[in-house]
């Protein structure tokens, strides 16, 4: 099940990157338990992302499983998960044109 969720996250992020909705700074996560999430690591290029680039962290940012650290924006994901128990996945994106126009 965990590998399947990691692959879903990889597929999601790679599709978002292909569509130009995320770049080096975009992140996505899946809430897997009350205080743990899967999130793409901070240093991985989105166009070659694999399940090995997904880390499992607790809500304090401690890496439970994975070889890299989470992005510094993991706090945004955690804050939403803590505020909204119905949310199961989050995308933090930097679409090119939205970024340019803001």
MMTF fields as JSON, N, C-alpha, C and O atoms, coordinates in Angstrom:
{
  "mmtfVersion": "1.0.0",
  "mmtfProducer": "UNKNOWN",
  "numBonds": 407,
  "numAtoms": 408,
  "numGroups": 102,
  "numChains": 1,
  "numModels": 1,
  "chainsPerModel": [1],
  "groupsPerChain": [102],
  "chainIdList": ["A"],
  "bondAtomList": [4, 2, 8, 6, 12, 10, 16, 14, 20, 18, 24, 22, 28, 26, 32, 30, 36, 34, 40, 38, 44, 42, 48, 46, 52, 50, 56, 54, 60, 58, 64, 62, 68, 66, 72, 70, 76, 74, 80, 78, 84, 82, 88, 86, 92, 90, 96, 94, 100, 98, 104, 102, 108, 106, 112, 110, 116, 114, 120, 118, 124, 122, 128, 126, 132, 130, 136, 134, 140, 138, 144, 142, 148, 146, 152, 150, 156, 154, 160, 158, 164, 162, 168, 166, 172, 170, 176, 174, 180, 178, 184, 182, 188, 186, 192, 190, 196, 194, 200, 198, 204, 202, 208, 206, 212, 210, 216, 214, 220, 218, 224, 222, 228, 226, 232, 230, 236, 234, 240, 238, 244, 242, 248, 246, 252, 250, 256, 254, 260, 258, 264, 262, 268, 266, 272, 270, 276, 274, 280, 278, 284, 282, 288, 286, 292, 290, 296, 294, 300, 298, 304, 302, 308, 306, 312, 310, 316, 314, 320, 318, 324, 322, 328, 326, 332, 330, 336, 334, 340, 338, 344, 342, 348, 346, 352, 350, 356, 354, 360, 358, 364, 362, 368, 366, 372, 370, 376, 374, 380, 378, 384, 382, 388, 386, 392, 390, 396, 394, 400, 398, 404, 402],
  "bondOrderList": [1, 1, 1, 1, 1, 1, 1, 1, 1, 1, 1, 1, 1, 1, 1, 1, 1, 1, 1, 1, 1, 1, 1, 1, 1, 1, 1, 1, 1, 1, 1, 1, 1, 1, 1, 1, 1, 1, 1, 1, 1, 1, 1, 1, 1, 1, 1, 1, 1, 1, 1, 1, 1, 1, 1, 1, 1, 1, 1, 1, 1, 1, 1, 1, 1, 1, 1, 1, 1, 1, 1, 1, 1, 1, 1, 1, 1, 1, 1, 1, 1, 1, 1, 1, 1, 1, 1, 1, 1, 1, 1, 1, 1, 1, 1, 1, 1, 1, 1, 1, 1],
  "groupList": [{"groupName": "UNK", "atomNameList": ["N", "CA", "C", "O"], "elementList": ["N", "C", "C", "O"], "formalChargeList": [0, 0, 0, 0], "bondAtomList": [1, 0, 2, 1, 3, 2], "bondOrderList": [1, 1, 2], "singleLetterCode": "X", "chemCompType": "L-PEPTIDE LINKING"}],
  "groupTypeList": [0, 0, 0, 0, 0, 0, 0, 0, 0, 0, 0, 0, 0, 0, 0, 0, 0, 0, 0, 0, 0, 0, 0, 0, 0, 0, 0, 0, 0, 0, 0, 0, 0, 0, 0, 0, 0, 0, 0, 0, 0, 0, 0, 0, 0, 0, 0, 0, 0, 0, 0, 0, 0, 0, 0, 0, 0, 0, 0, 0, 0, 0, 0, 0, 0, 0, 0, 0, 0, 0, 0, 0, 0, 0, 0, 0, 0, 0, 0, 0, 0, 0, 0, 0, 0, 0, 0, 0, 0, 0, 0, 0, 0, 0, 0, 0, 0, 0, 0, 0, 0, 0],
  "groupIdList": [1, 2, 3, 4, 5, 6, 7, 8, 9, 10, 11, 12, 13, 14, 15, 16, 17, 18, 19, 20, 21, 22, 23, 24, 25, 26, 27, 28, 29, 30, 31, 32, 33, 34, 35, 36, 37, 38, 39, 40, 41, 42, 43, 44, 45, 46, 47, 48, 49, 50, 51, 52, 53, 54, 55, 56, 57, 58, 59, 60, 61, 62, 63, 64, 65, 66, 67, 68, 69, 70, 71, 72, 73, 74, 75, 76, 77, 78, 79, 80, 81, 82, 83, 84, 85, 86, 87, 88, 89, 90, 91, 92, 93, 94, 95, 96, 97, 98, 99, 100, 101, 102],
  "secStructList": [7, 2, 2, 2, 2, 2, 2, 2, 2, 2, 2, 2, 2, 2, 2, 2, 2, 2, 6, 6, 1, 7, 7, 6, 6, 7, 3, 3, 3, 3, 3, 3, 3, 6, 6, 3, 3, 3, 3, 3, 5, 6, 6, 7, 7, 4, 4, 4, 7, 7, 4, 4, 4, 3, 3, 3, 3, 3, 6, 6, 7, 7, 3, 3, 3, 7, 1, 1, 7, 5, 7, 6, 6, 2, 2, 2, 2, 2, 2, 2, 2, 2, 2, 7, 6, 6, 7, 7, 3, 3, 3, 3, 7, 7, 7, 2, 2, 2, 2, 2, 2, 7],
  "xCoordList": [0.821, 0.0, 0.865, 0.592, 1.916, 2.767, 3.462, 3.543, 3.962, 4.633, 3.654, 4.022, 2.418, 1.392, 1.095, 0.95, 1.004, 0.792, 1.973, 1.789, 3.179, 4.372, 4.347, 4.654, 3.982, 3.928, 2.84, 3.036, 1.698, 0.641, 1.161, 0.88, 1.908, 2.464, 3.475, 3.473, 4.329, 5.298, 4.569, 4.918, 3.564, 2.813, 2.159, 2.192, 1.569, 0.92, 1.922, 1.667, 3.043, 4.044, 4.629, 4.834, 4.899, 5.466, 4.472, 4.867, 3.179, 2.165, 2.047, 1.921, 2.088, 2.038, 3.247, 3.121, 4.408, 5.626, 5.52, 5.865, 5.049, 4.893, 3.926, 4.125, 2.877, 1.884, 2.353, 1.657, 3.531, 4.062, 3.45, 3.556, 2.81, 2.17, 3.082, 2.839, 4.119, 5.133, 6.491, 6.67, 7.431, 8.806, 9.68, 9.22, 10.906, 11.806, 11.237, 11.561, 10.398, 9.875, 8.533, 8.06, 7.902, 6.591, 6.697, 7.687, 5.662, 5.64, 4.236, 3.254, 4.145, 2.852, 3.018, 4.104, 1.929, 1.984, 0.687, -0.352, 0.783, -0.367, -0.307, 0.732, -1.421, -1.499, -1.73, -2.7, -0.823, -0.929, -1.365, -1.772, -1.284, -1.781, -2.022, -1.861, -2.4, -2.765, -1.652, -1.939, -0.391, 0.719, 1.876, 3.027, 1.579, 2.635, 2.145, 0.973, 3.098, 2.792, 3.902, 5.031, 3.554, 4.532, 4.663, 3.659, 5.888, 6.132, 7.392, 8.307, 7.44, 8.666, 9.79, 9.577, 10.989, 12.146, 12.51, 12.059, 13.314, 13.616, 14.555, 14.548, 15.351, 16.382, 16.114, 16.973, 14.975, 14.732, 14.191, 13.289, 14.737, 14.161, 12.826, 12.727, 11.813, 10.464, 10.336, 9.553, 11.092, 10.944, 11.571, 11.33, 12.359, 12.947, 12.647, 13.352, 11.61, 11.212, 10.887, 10.276, 11.3, 10.961, 10.464, 10.518, 9.983, 9.511, 10.639, 10.372, 11.879, 13.015, 13.177, 13.889, 12.519, 12.586, 11.449, 11.326, 10.631, 9.524, 9.959, 10.466, 9.756, 10.11, 8.846, 7.869, 8.905, 7.849, 8.341, 9.425, 7.535, 7.929, 6.798, 5.636, 7.167, 6.139, 5.824, 6.443, 4.878, 4.435, 5.468, 5.277, 6.549, 7.644, 8.737, 9.713, 8.578, 9.563, 10.653, 11.582, 10.559, 11.541, 11.332, 10.213, 12.405, 12.315, 12.17, 13.033, 11.089, 10.824, 11.396, 11.987, 11.205, 11.71, 12.085, 11.325, 13.251, 13.711, 15.172, 15.758, 15.753, 17.182, 17.49, 18.657, 16.466, 16.686, 15.762, 14.869, 15.985, 15.154, 13.927, 13.938, 12.872, 11.671, 11.908, 12.854, 11.055, 11.188, 10.889, 10.156, 11.454, 11.217, 9.745, 9.285, 9.014, 7.602, 6.703, 5.479, 7.289, 6.456, 5.498, 4.431, 5.876, 5.012, 3.668, 2.648, 3.66, 2.403, 1.472, 0.281, 2.028, 1.239, 0.704, -0.486, 1.594, 1.221, 0.144, -0.812, 0.288, -0.69, -2.088, -3.077, -2.156, -3.454, -4.006, -5.184, -3.159, -3.623, -4.111, -5.079, -3.455, -3.876, -5.198, -6.022, -5.392, -6.605, -7.809, -8.952, -7.546, -8.628, -8.459, -7.697, -9.16, -9.032, -9.563, -9.252, -10.358, -10.907, -9.935, -10.172, -8.863, -7.892, -6.931, -6.362, -6.753, -5.896, -4.679, -3.74, -4.679, -3.545, -3.492, -4.514, -2.263, -2.052, -1.012, -0.029, -1.243, -0.251, 0.091, -0.797, 1.366, 1.877, 2.588, 3.688, 1.964, 2.467, 2.934, 2.554, 3.761, 4.247, 4.032, 5.0, 2.771, 2.549, 3.251, 3.206, 3.888, 4.715, 3.957, 4.436, 2.799, 2.116, 1.528, 1.499, 1.061, 0.575, 1.715, 1.544, 2.871, 4.04, 4.485, 4.785, 4.528, 4.932, 3.974, 4.402, 2.696, 1.686, 1.461, 0.761, 2.038, 1.875, 3.097, 3.19],
  "yCoordList": [-1.198, 0.0, 1.262, 2.196, 1.3, 2.489, 2.758, 3.906, 1.709, 1.906, 2.431, 3.242, 1.974, 2.445, 3.928, 4.681, 4.349, 5.767, 6.615, 7.707, 6.112, 6.836, 6.99, 8.062, 5.919, 5.987, 6.952, 7.682, 6.969, 7.933, 9.362, 10.222, 9.61, 10.94, 11.31, 12.436, 10.372, 10.594, 10.916, 11.876, 10.12, 10.342, 11.716, 12.425, 12.086, 13.396, 14.526, 15.434, 14.473, 15.543, 15.616, 16.709, 14.476, 14.497, 15.048, 15.746, 14.742, 15.308, 16.814, 17.562, 17.259, 18.693, 19.414, 20.519, 18.79, 19.385, 19.439, 20.449, 18.366, 18.327, 19.413, 20.009, 19.666, 20.684, 22.095, 23.065, 22.221, 23.533, 24.139, 25.345, 23.312, 23.827, 23.815, 24.551, 22.998, 23.03, 23.116, 22.682, 23.674, 23.703, 23.154, 22.322, 23.586, 23.08, 23.301, 22.556, 24.314, 24.669, 24.055, 24.267, 23.319, 22.75, 21.484, 20.757, 21.231, 20.055, 19.486, 20.205, 18.206, 17.567, 16.576, 16.044, 16.34, 15.425, 14.644, 15.033, 13.522, 12.68, 12.398, 11.994, 12.611, 12.289, 10.78, 10.247, 10.095, 8.635, 8.16, 7.009, 9.029, 8.693, 10.006, 11.083, 9.917, 11.112, 12.156, 13.353, 11.731, 12.687, 12.375, 12.683, 11.763, 11.456, 11.714, 11.525, 12.159, 12.406, 11.867, 11.657, 11.649, 11.415, 12.727, 13.382, 13.119, 14.371, 14.207, 13.477, 14.881, 14.793, 15.544, 16.595, 14.987, 15.579, 16.923, 17.267, 17.66, 19.035, 19.156, 20.183, 18.148, 18.306, 17.556, 17.543, 16.951, 16.117, 16.928, 17.748, 16.705, 17.331, 16.655, 15.428, 17.455, 16.919, 16.032, 15.082, 16.327, 15.557, 14.172, 13.359, 13.877, 12.54, 11.934, 11.034, 12.428, 11.975, 10.476, 9.966, 9.783, 8.372, 8.172, 9.093, 6.979, 6.692, 6.835, 7.045, 6.726, 6.906, 8.356, 8.632, 9.286, 10.709, 11.14, 12.319, 10.199, 10.491, 10.123, 9.028, 11.04, 10.741, 10.732, 11.429, 9.932, 9.906, 10.71, 10.46, 11.677, 12.526, 12.607, 12.344, 12.977, 13.275, 14.766, 15.485, 15.222, 16.606, 17.606, 18.813, 17.132, 18.007, 18.088, 18.818, 17.34, 17.348, 16.312, 16.281, 15.458, 14.389, 13.317, 12.844, 12.939, 11.912, 10.545, 10.126, 9.866, 8.518, 7.502, 6.495, 7.792, 6.923, 7.778, 8.657, 7.522, 8.26, 8.623, 8.501, 9.07, 9.358, 10.85, 11.242, 11.675, 13.116, 13.834, 13.228, 15.123, 15.896, 16.439, 16.575, 16.748, 17.315, 18.769, 19.392, 19.315, 20.733, 21.593, 21.172, 22.791, 23.656, 24.061, 24.463, 23.96, 24.318, 23.222, 23.341, 22.156, 21.086, 21.627, 21.055, 22.736, 23.343, 23.777, 23.721, 24.207, 24.586, 23.388, 23.487, 22.26, 21.032, 20.612, 20.337, 20.567, 20.14, 21.056, 20.578, 22.352, 23.294, 23.045, 23.124, 22.746, 22.451, 21.135, 21.048, 20.109, 18.821, 18.945, 18.289, 19.769, 19.944, 20.705, 20.425, 21.662, 22.483, 21.797, 22.062, 20.917, 20.296, 18.78, 18.251, 18.092, 16.629, 15.921, 14.751, 16.612, 16.007, 16.045, 15.377, 16.805, 16.919, 15.74, 15.444, 15.067, 13.886, 14.091, 13.298, 15.135, 15.393, 16.888, 17.574, 17.374, 18.808, 18.981, 18.243, 19.965, 20.388, 21.846, 22.694, 22.127, 23.492, 23.793, 23.297, 24.604, 24.809, 26.242, 27.166, 26.392, 27.689, 27.776, 27.773, 27.855, 27.952, 29.186, 30.269, 29.001, 30.052, 31.367, 32.399, 31.363, 32.624, 33.25, 34.476, 32.457, 33.023, 33.685, 34.758, 33.053, 33.607, 34.906, 35.887, 34.914, 36.116, 37.281, 38.425, 36.981, 38.039, 38.515, 39.505, 37.834, 38.31, 39.088, 39.592],
  "zCoordList": [0.0, 0.0, 0.0, -0.755, 0.847, 0.936, -0.4, -0.838, -1.043, -2.341, -3.384, -4.233, -3.32, -4.245, -4.026, -4.989, -2.76, -2.458, -2.916, -3.454, -2.702, -3.16, -4.673, -5.195, -5.383, -6.844, -7.3, -8.272, -6.617, -6.939, -6.783, -7.618, -5.727, -5.481, -6.566, -7.063, -6.927, -8.008, -9.313, -9.999, -9.652, -10.895, -10.897, -11.902, -9.776, -9.646, -9.875, -10.667, -9.193, -9.286, -10.687, -11.216, -11.29, -12.647, -13.659, -14.593, -13.487, -14.385, -14.19, -15.16, -12.937, -12.666, -13.256, -13.784, -13.166, -13.735, -15.257, -15.87, -15.86, -17.316, -17.791, -18.85, -17.0, -17.348, -17.008, -17.305, -16.385, -16.035, -14.781, -14.559, -13.96, -12.751, -11.535, -10.579, -11.551, -10.506, -11.177, -12.315, -10.46, -10.951, -9.842, -9.059, -9.751, -8.717, -7.316, -6.391, -7.155, -5.841, -5.488, -4.371, -6.361, -6.054, -5.216, -5.29, -4.417, -3.559, -3.491, -3.68, -3.222, -2.995, -1.856, -1.626, -1.152, -0.022, 0.088, -0.447, 0.804, 1.119, 2.612, 3.134, 3.294, 4.719, 4.845, 4.308, 5.566, 5.672, 7.052, 7.211, 8.044, 9.381, 10.121, 9.548, 11.365, 12.129, 12.185, 12.197, 12.219, 12.338, 11.397, 11.706, 10.245, 9.267, 7.855, 7.531, 7.015, 5.616, 4.73, 5.172, 3.477, 2.419, 1.666, 1.384, 1.337, 0.619, -0.223, 0.159, -1.363, -2.16, -1.47, -0.866, -1.571, -0.9, -1.516, -2.609, -0.809, -1.209, -2.4, -3.079, -2.666, -3.686, -4.992, -5.873, -5.132, -6.309, -7.485, -7.309, -8.684, -9.87, -10.197, -10.191, -10.477, -10.672, -11.908, -11.904, -12.962, -14.203, -14.14, -15.033, -13.127, -12.993, -11.62, -11.163, -10.979, -9.653, -9.655, -10.594, -8.599, -8.415, -6.987, -6.172, -6.688, -5.327, -4.307, -3.124, -4.741, -3.831, -3.384, -2.418, -4.083, -3.744, -2.826, -2.493, -2.424, -1.521, -0.102, 0.139, 0.818, 2.212, 3.073, 2.799, 4.098, 5.098, 6.288, 6.817, 6.703, 7.828, 8.847, 8.536, 10.071, 11.064, 10.971, 10.186, 11.758, 11.659, 12.175, 12.027, 12.771, 13.179, 12.115, 12.283, 11.022, 9.952, 10.094, 9.288, 11.107, 11.276, 10.214, 10.011, 9.545, 8.509, 9.172, 9.942, 8.87, 9.368, 8.387, 8.778, 7.106, 6.054, 4.862, 4.453, 4.309, 3.141, 3.28, 4.356, 2.187, 2.17, 2.096, 2.103, 2.026, 1.909, 2.877, 3.469, 3.03, 3.95, 3.218, 1.995, 3.968, 3.347, 2.964, 3.446, 2.101, 1.768, 2.995, 3.889, 3.033, 4.192, 4.289, 5.358, 3.201, 3.197, 3.755, 3.694, 4.298, 4.838, 5.895, 6.118, 6.552, 7.578, 6.995, 7.682, 5.733, 5.082, 4.991, 5.284, 4.582, 4.463, 5.832, 5.988, 6.816, 8.167, 8.743, 9.355, 8.556, 9.073, 8.524, 9.252, 7.243, 6.631, 7.161, 7.507, 7.228, 7.753, 9.2, 9.584, 9.99, 11.391, 11.485, 12.355, 10.591, 10.618, 9.979, 10.349, 9.021, 8.254, 8.225, 7.415, 9.098, 9.181, 7.939, 7.719, 7.123, 5.919, 4.733, 3.727, 4.834, 3.742, 3.798, 4.849, 2.662, 2.594, 1.683, 1.734, 0.855, -0.043, -0.353, -0.382, -0.586, -0.835, -1.936, -2.0, -2.799, -3.782, -3.494, -3.413, -3.344, -3.194, -4.502, -4.744, -5.345, -6.704, -6.929, -6.21, -7.939, -8.388, -9.898, -10.658, -10.342, -11.785, -12.354, -11.77, -13.483, -14.076, -14.23, -13.761, -14.868, -15.155, -13.905, -13.795, -12.967, -11.703, -10.955, -10.376, -10.964, -10.281, -10.956, -10.276, -12.295, -13.01, -12.747, -12.588, -12.705, -12.597, -11.173, -10.96, -10.198, -8.828, -8.455, -7.336]
}
